[in-house]
Amino acid sequence: MTQEGRGLGKARHDESRPDRGWNDGPLRAVHVTSVHRADDARILYREAAQLKALGLHVAVIGPYERDGVVEGVCIRAIRRPASRLWRILSAPWRALAAARRVPSDVLHFHDPELLPAALVAKAVLCRAVVFDAHEDVSLFALKDWLPRGVRKVVSAAMGVFHRFCARRLDGVVVPTRLLHEKYLGLAPRVVTFVNYPPPAALRMRDEAWQPVAERRNEVVHLGTLRIARLEFLIEVGRRFLDRHPDWSMTLLGMHPAALEHFERNVRGPIRERLHGRGKMSHPEVIAYLCRARVGVNYHPLDSEQVRVAIPAKVFEYLACGLPVVTTEVPLLKELLADCPAVRWSEDSAESFADALAETAARADLAQVADQGRRFSDERFRCEAEARRLLAMYRDILGRAPDG
């Protein structure tokens, strides 16, 4: 944890007994990832920890420093290869080998590259198998690391293989309504698990909370960025900071390639107030947000991804008391059209910087922040999402609901 975040909003972590809580029980679920860290916010805090709270025995297999227990969930650490190509080629079999060693009724896979392992687990290990589509797999062509000449071919091939797998697995989990509609009639079962703030994050928020009046004048963007979106936000930052010399802006949670691009292209005096930072743990993120004043979310309105996405960062901003400036992501607007803490912007850098400047200058910013927090706490509850996921597990296994 960073020096700033130390002591604030820590995850409940016990590395001394990696098997604690993993006894014989009525339903055992193992979540498997090779791309995300084992403590990924969706995988661990939203899904696994909430299933644990509902009485399941839950483990997560994924890249992590060590075996242990976080938020009551057993972590089985695996190594992440340095080479992306080797990771993609070896991930299914490394994940499958790890999954065989952990007792389970349901195996819940989280990455498209693990789909071969999911098919083998169902056919050979005779496990119930679920795939979690964090995003639209057909948008694989948007990945910056793929050479442009092969993106469409790879995307088409991934789409065909993904549909083949979805029909043969026991169920698919998606984060949005439109992705749910896409899988209906394709997968045997589909359930939506929206990325609302989990109870653990709200607990961390309460521990790390700072009154808005005492926070630093800082704008935050949270999450990974493709280069085009990064360049847009850099331009917004330049325009906004030129007009507000007493404010700073931080792009938080970038992957190494985006962070390297930021370091190369943001130079001179602006670097004193326009900052780029890499990935942080979920507790560190929550603590950081509780010290900032405004959150931003940008997706170009002509993007294919924006049609089916609900950026989880916006829920976290509101929960942590940050008014939000965002482009009009369709599914996001369905949920937040009447939220007083959200300022909708067009997707030009000039319009976005203007909206950000207007928000930062509001005399009632603290009141708006409080309204956003209450709006989030009253409407967005992760517990209901977990109950739907548990219902799908039980349906797959032919078990009657509790109660």
Buried (B, 14 or more C-beta within 10 A) or exposed (E): BEEEBEEBBBBEEEEEEBEEBBEEEEBBBBBBBBBBBBBBBBBBBBBBBBBBBBEBBBBBBBBBEEBBBBBBBBBBBBEBBEEEEEBBEBBBEBBBEBBEEBEBBBBBBBBBBBBBBBBBBBEEBEBBBBBBBBBBBBBBBBEBEBEEEEBEEBBEEBBEBBBEBBEBBBBBBBBBBBBBEBBEEEBBBBBBBBBBBBBBBBBBBEBBBBEBEEBEBBBBBBBEBBEEBBBBBBBBBBBBBEEBEEBBBBBBBBBEBBBEBBEEEBEEEBEEBBBBBEBBBBBBBBBBBBBBBBBBBBBBEEBEBBBBBBBBBBBBBBBBBBBBBBBBBBBBBEBBEEBBBBBBBEBBBEEBBBBBBEBBEBEEBBBBBBBBBBBBBEBBBBEEBBBEBBBBBBBBEEBEEEE
